[in-house]
Amino acid sequence: MVSIACISPVPAPDDAVGPRDRARGALLGLAVGDALGAPAENMRPSEIRARWGRITGYVAEHPCGTDDTEYAIFSGLLLARHGSALTVAHAEAAWHQWIADRDEGPFRGAGFSERGTLENLRRGLVAPISAQHRHAWSDGLAMRAAPFGVFAAGRPAEAARLVAVDGSVSHDGEGIYGGQAVAAGVAAAMAGAPAGVVVASALAVVPDDSWTARCLRRAVAVAHHGERAVRSAVVIGGYPWTDLAPEAVALAFGAYAATDGDFTEAVLMAVNMGRDADTTAAVAGALAGATRGASAIPPDWAAAIGPARGTCLPSMKGHHVLDIAELLTPDESAKWAPGPAGVRDSYVLAADEEEVRP
């Protein structure tokens, strides 16, 4: 059995997708999926059909990313500052500096896990105790996990390690596993791995008997039957909360697997399944964008994505996901350096000395 702890770049023709295009595709794909899925959040497929028929593009007059995009930017800046040297203390300090200790608010659109974390930090609790709230199992880490896969391209295990460091401030258990699955999947896709290896990479970094792994396996097993089968395989009927990490991550990977990583089809399938549609479409978009590159994203969808508006996180206002992609892939010649701390990691660590700030 071939190890997927480190995945070598897949040899490709001269006109194939390059590492920087994959990075831009992953983060722009996240933002596009987020904006496409936002209007359908918390809806059932029948409700989506009654209102729009089948969603095939933006249905909002002024599409934009939600907290999913803004928190992904937050994690991207954190990672650009510290690189592979990231610690829990770094992550906790960033939460205070950029979120908890600021007067701005009211953090519109923030999920339950983020609000619980914010409250705990403001009460003086520290990580990992800051993650001890009712929604530590949410998809709030999964939605911001893609930057770790971009940074640790071809190294799913390292991507999973780093995202868990970030997530320890806000999540626990299945919430951490969901983030690790997404980060590892994006890391594999960044190396040009086929869809099956991307899924296997995600499964390899979470406990085999976890709720996340079971849901992911069920979703992928029935993916060839389409969105209704995927949804039925993982959604808990009648459960009111749609931000369960095992469910959201499985729906996203199911959409990705069903469409073999086709960007447009994967994102639209995630959107039209409803539930936490902005997050599932954001994750599917990150996976497919890393697989196919930014050039696979419809130009009109990409053009609608501007700098973050700071609706949820005022400190992220003005940052664009494509800028984060550049920060995390500074030198293509160093991109595929072997080992857990190559030239590229040294570059990112050097950026810390220049105080990368929002």
C-alpha positions as CSV (number, residue, x, y, z in Angstrom):
1,M,0.0,0.0,0.0
2,V,1.4,3.4,-1.0
3,S,1.8,5.9,1.8
4,I,-0.2,9.1,1.5
5,A,1.7,10.9,4.3
6,C,3.5,12.7,1.5
7,I,2.2,12.7,-2.1
8,S,4.5,13.5,-4.9
9,P,3.3,15.9,-7.6
10,V,1.6,14.0,-10.4
11,P,3.6,14.3,-13.7
12,A,1.5,16.3,-16.2
13,P,1.7,17.8,-19.7
14,D,3.1,21.3,-20.1
15,D,-0.3,22.8,-20.3
16,A,-1.5,21.1,-17.1
17,V,-2.5,22.9,-13.9
18,G,0.4,24.5,-12.0
19,P,0.8,24.7,-8.2
20,R,0.0,28.4,-8.0
21,D,-3.2,28.0,-10.1
22,R,-4.2,25.1,-7.8
23,A,-3.7,27.4,-4.8
24,R,-5.8,30.1,-6.4
25,G,-8.4,27.6,-7.4
26,A,-8.7,26.2,-3.9
27,L,-9.2,29.5,-2.1
28,L,-11.2,31.2,-4.8
29,G,-13.2,28.0,-5.1
30,L,-14.0,28.2,-1.4
31,A,-15.2,31.8,-1.7
32,V,-17.3,31.1,-4.8
33,G,-18.9,28.0,-3.2
34,D,-19.6,30.0,-0.1
35,A,-21.3,32.8,-2.0
36,L,-23.3,30.4,-4.2
37,G,-24.5,28.4,-1.2
38,A,-25.3,31.2,1.2
39,P,-28.9,31.8,0.0
40,A,-29.7,28.1,0.3
41,E,-28.3,27.7,3.8
42,N,-30.5,25.7,6.2
43,M,-33.0,24.9,3.4
44,R,-34.2,21.5,2.2
45,P,-33.9,20.5,-1.5
46,S,-37.7,20.7,-1.8
47,E,-37.6,24.3,-0.5
48,I,-34.7,25.2,-2.9
49,R,-36.7,23.7,-5.9
50,A,-39.8,25.6,-4.9
51,R,-38.0,28.9,-4.8
52,W,-35.4,28.7,-7.6
53,G,-36.0,25.4,-9.4
54,R,-32.4,24.2,-9.6
55,I,-29.7,26.7,-8.6
56,T,-27.3,27.0,-11.5
57,G,-25.5,30.2,-10.6
58,Y,-25.7,33.1,-8.2
59,V,-29.3,33.9,-7.0
60,A,-28.4,36.8,-4.7
61,E,-28.3,40.2,-6.2
62,H,-24.9,41.0,-4.7
63,P,-23.2,37.7,-4.0
64,C,-20.4,37.6,-1.5
65,G,-18.7,35.3,1.0
66,T,-20.0,34.7,4.5
67,D,-18.2,33.9,7.7
68,D,-16.8,30.8,5.9
69,T,-14.6,33.0,3.6
70,E,-13.7,35.5,6.3
71,Y,-12.6,32.8,8.7
72,A,-10.6,31.1,6.0
73,I,-8.8,34.4,5.4
74,F,-8.2,34.6,9.1
75,S,-6.6,31.1,9.2
76,G,-4.6,31.9,6.0
77,L,-3.1,35.0,7.6
78,L,-2.3,33.1,10.8
79,L,-0.6,30.3,8.7
80,A,1.3,32.8,6.6
81,R,2.7,34.4,9.8
82,H,3.9,31.2,11.5
83,G,4.1,28.5,8.9
84,S,5.0,25.0,10.2
85,A,6.0,26.5,13.5
86,L,2.4,27.3,14.3
87,T,1.5,26.6,17.9
88,V,-1.7,26.7,19.9
89,A,-0.4,29.8,21.7
90,H,-0.1,31.5,18.3
91,A,-3.6,30.6,17.3
92,E,-5.1,31.7,20.6
93,A,-3.2,35.0,20.4
94,A,-4.6,35.6,16.9
95,W,-8.1,35.0,18.1
96,H,-7.6,37.7,20.7
97,Q,-5.8,40.1,18.5
98,W,-8.1,39.9,15.5
99,I,-11.4,38.9,17.0
100,A,-12.0,38.7,20.8
101,D,-10.2,41.8,22.0
102,R,-11.6,44.1,19.3
103,D,-14.6,46.3,20.0
104,E,-16.1,45.8,16.5
105,G,-19.1,43.5,16.1
106,P,-21.7,42.1,16.2
107,F,-19.9,39.4,14.2
108,R,-22.9,38.9,12.0
109,G,-23.3,35.4,10.6
110,A,-20.8,33.8,13.0
111,G,-21.6,30.2,13.8
112,F,-22.4,28.8,17.2
113,S,-18.9,27.3,17.7
114,E,-17.3,30.7,16.9
115,R,-19.6,32.5,19.3
116,G,-19.0,30.0,22.0
117,T,-15.3,30.3,21.6
118,L,-15.5,34.1,21.6
119,E,-17.4,34.0,24.8
120,N,-15.0,31.7,26.5
121,L,-11.9,33.7,25.4
122,R,-13.5,36.9,26.7
123,R,-14.1,35.1,30.0
124,G,-10.4,34.4,30.2
125,L,-10.4,30.7,29.3
126,V,-7.5,29.4,27.3
127,A,-7.1,26.6,24.7
128,P,-8.1,23.8,24.7
129,I,-10.6,24.8,27.4
130,S,-11.8,27.6,25.2
131,A,-13.2,24.9,22.9
132,Q,-15.4,23.4,25.6
133,H,-18.8,24.6,24.5
134,R,-21.9,23.0,23.0
135,H,-20.9,23.2,19.4
136,A,-17.3,22.0,19.4
137,W,-18.4,19.4,16.8
138,S,-19.5,22.0,14.3
139,D,-18.1,22.5,10.7
140,G,-16.5,25.9,11.7
141,L,-13.0,24.4,11.5
142,A,-13.8,22.5,8.2
143,M,-14.9,25.8,6.6
144,R,-11.5,27.4,7.3
145,A,-9.3,24.3,6.7
146,A,-8.4,24.8,3.0
147,P,-5.5,27.2,3.6
148,F,-3.7,24.4,5.5
149,G,-4.0,22.1,2.5
150,V,-2.7,24.8,0.2
151,F,0.3,25.5,2.5
152,A,1.1,21.8,3.0
153,A,0.6,20.8,-0.6
154,G,1.3,17.1,-1.2
155,R,1.6,16.6,2.6
156,P,-1.8,15.6,3.9
157,A,-0.5,14.5,7.3
158,E,1.2,17.9,7.9
159,A,-1.9,19.7,6.7
160,A,-4.0,17.7,9.3
161,R,-1.5,18.4,12.0
162,L,-1.5,22.2,11.5
163,V,-5.3,22.6,11.2
164,A,-5.7,20.7,14.5
165,V,-3.4,23.2,16.1
166,D,-5.6,26.1,14.8
167,G,-8.7,24.2,15.7
168,S,-7.8,23.5,19.3
169,V,-8.9,27.0,20.2
170,S,-12.5,26.5,18.9
171,H,-13.2,22.8,18.3
172,D,-12.9,19.3,19.8
173,G,-13.5,15.8,18.7
174,E,-15.5,15.5,15.5
175,G,-15.1,19.2,14.9
176,I,-11.3,18.7,14.7
177,Y,-11.7,15.6,12.5
178,G,-13.8,17.5,10.0
179,G,-11.1,20.1,9.6
180,Q,-8.4,17.5,9.3
181,A,-10.3,15.7,6.6
182,V,-10.7,18.8,4.5
183,A,-7.1,20.1,5.0
184,A,-5.7,16.7,4.0
185,G,-8.0,16.4,1.0
186,V,-7.0,19.8,-0.3
187,A,-3.3,19.0,0.3
188,A,-3.6,15.8,-1.8
189,A,-5.5,17.7,-4.5
190,M,-2.8,20.3,-4.6
191,A,-0.4,17.6,-5.7
192,G,-2.6,16.6,-8.6
193,A,-3.9,13.5,-6.9
194,P,-7.0,11.9,-8.5
195,A,-10.3,12.1,-6.7
196,G,-10.0,8.6,-5.1
197,V,-6.7,9.5,-3.6
198,V,-8.0,12.8,-2.3
199,V,-10.8,11.0,-0.5
200,A,-8.4,8.3,0.8
201,S,-6.1,11.1,2.1
202,A,-9.0,12.6,4.1
203,L,-9.9,9.3,5.6
204,A,-6.3,8.5,6.5
205,V,-6.0,11.4,8.9
206,V,-9.1,10.8,11.0
207,P,-9.9,7.8,13.3
208,D,-11.4,5.0,11.3
209,D,-14.3,4.5,13.8
210,S,-15.1,8.3,14.0
211,W,-18.5,9.7,13.0
212,T,-16.7,11.8,10.4
213,A,-15.0,8.7,8.8
214,R,-18.3,6.7,8.8
215,C,-20.2,9.6,7.2
216,L,-17.5,10.2,4.6
217,R,-17.3,6.6,3.6
218,R,-21.1,6.3,3.3
219,A,-21.3,9.5,1.1
220,V,-18.5,8.4,-1.2
221,A,-19.9,4.8,-1.5
222,V,-23.2,6.1,-3.0
223,A,-21.9,9.2,-4.8
224,H,-22.4,7.6,-8.2
225,H,-26.1,7.6,-7.5
226,G,-26.3,11.4,-7.2
227,E,-27.1,14.0,-4.7
228,R,-30.3,12.5,-3.3
229,A,-28.4,9.3,-2.4
230,V,-25.5,11.2,-0.9
231,R,-27.8,13.3,1.2
232,S,-29.8,10.3,2.4
233,A,-26.7,8.5,3.4
234,V,-25.5,11.1,5.9
235,V,-28.2,13.6,6.9
236,I,-29.9,13.0,10.2
237,G,-33.6,13.6,9.4
238,G,-35.3,16.0,11.7
239,Y,-32.2,17.2,13.4
240,P,-32.4,21.0,13.5
241,W,-28.8,22.0,13.3
242,T,-27.2,21.8,9.9
243,D,-23.6,22.6,10.9
244,L,-22.6,19.2,12.1
245,A,-19.0,18.6,10.9
246,P,-19.4,14.9,10.0
247,E,-22.5,15.7,7.9
248,A,-21.2,18.8,6.2
249,V,-17.8,17.3,5.4
250,A,-19.4,14.1,4.0
251,L,-21.9,16.1,1.8
252,A,-19.0,18.1,0.4
253,F,-16.8,15.1,-0.3
254,G,-19.8,13.3,-1.7
255,A,-20.4,16.1,-4.2
256,Y,-16.7,16.1,-5.1
257,A,-16.5,12.4,-5.6
258,A,-19.8,12.2,-7.6
259,T,-18.5,14.7,-10.1
260,D,-14.9,13.5,-10.2
261,G,-13.8,16.9,-9.1
262,D,-15.5,18.9,-11.8
263,F,-15.7,22.4,-10.3
264,T,-19.0,23.6,-11.5
265,E,-20.9,20.3,-11.0
266,A,-19.4,19.6,-7.6
267,V,-20.3,23.1,-6.2
268,L,-23.8,23.1,-7.6
269,M,-24.5,19.6,-6.3
270,A,-23.4,20.8,-2.8
271,V,-25.6,23.9,-3.1
272,N,-28.7,22.1,-4.2
273,M,-28.5,19.5,-1.4
274,G,-29.2,22.4,1.0
275,R,-28.5,22.0,4.8
276,D,-25.3,24.0,5.6
277,A,-25.0,24.9,1.9
278,D,-22.5,27.7,2.1
279,T,-20.0,25.5,4.0
280,T,-20.6,22.3,2.0
281,A,-20.3,24.2,-1.3
282,A,-17.2,26.1,0.1
283,V,-15.5,22.8,0.9
284,A,-16.5,21.2,-2.4
285,G,-15.2,24.3,-4.1
286,A,-11.9,24.2,-2.3
287,L,-11.4,20.5,-3.2
288,A,-12.4,20.9,-6.8
289,G,-10.5,24.2,-7.2
290,A,-7.3,22.6,-6.0
291,T,-7.9,19.7,-8.3
292,R,-8.7,21.6,-11.5
293,G,-7.2,25.0,-10.8
294,A,-8.6,28.6,-10.9
295,S,-9.1,28.3,-14.6
296,A,-11.9,25.8,-14.0
297,I,-14.0,28.3,-12.2
298,P,-16.6,30.0,-14.4
299,P,-15.3,33.6,-15.0
300,D,-18.5,35.3,-14.0
301,W,-18.5,33.4,-10.8
302,A,-14.9,34.3,-10.1
303,A,-15.4,38.0,-11.0
304,A,-18.1,38.4,-8.3
305,I,-15.7,37.6,-5.6
306,G,-14.1,40.8,-4.2
307,P,-12.2,41.6,-1.0
308,A,-13.9,40.5,2.2
309,R,-16.5,43.0,3.5
310,G,-15.8,42.3,7.2
311,T,-19.4,41.5,7.9
312,C,-18.5,38.8,10.4
313,L,-14.9,39.7,11.1
314,P,-14.2,43.4,10.7
315,S,-10.5,42.8,11.0
316,M,-10.6,40.8,7.7
317,K,-12.2,43.6,5.7
318,G,-10.3,44.3,2.5
319,H,-8.4,41.0,2.3
320,H,-9.0,39.0,-0.9
321,V,-8.7,35.2,-0.9
322,L,-6.3,35.4,-3.9
323,D,-3.9,37.4,-1.8
324,I,-4.0,34.6,0.8
325,A,-3.2,32.1,-2.0
326,E,-0.1,34.2,-2.9
327,L,1.0,34.4,0.7
328,L,0.8,30.6,1.0
329,T,2.5,29.8,-2.3
330,P,5.3,32.4,-2.5
331,D,7.7,30.5,-4.7
332,E,6.7,27.8,-7.1
333,S,10.3,26.5,-7.3
334,A,10.2,25.8,-3.6
335,K,6.6,24.6,-3.6
336,W,7.5,20.9,-3.9
337,A,10.6,20.9,-1.7
338,P,10.7,17.5,0.1
339,G,10.3,17.1,3.8
340,P,8.2,18.9,6.3
341,A,10.2,22.1,6.4
342,G,11.7,22.9,3.0
343,V,12.7,26.3,1.5
344,R,9.0,27.3,1.2
345,D,8.5,26.9,5.0
346,S,11.5,29.1,5.6
347,Y,10.1,31.8,3.4
348,V,6.8,31.8,5.3
349,L,8.6,31.8,8.7
350,A,10.6,34.8,7.5
351,A,7.3,36.6,6.7
352,D,6.6,36.5,10.5
353,E,9.5,38.9,11.0
354,E,7.7,41.4,8.8
355,E,4.5,41.2,10.8
356,V,1.9,40.0,8.4
357,R,-1.2,41.8,9.7
358,P,-4.8,42.1,8.6
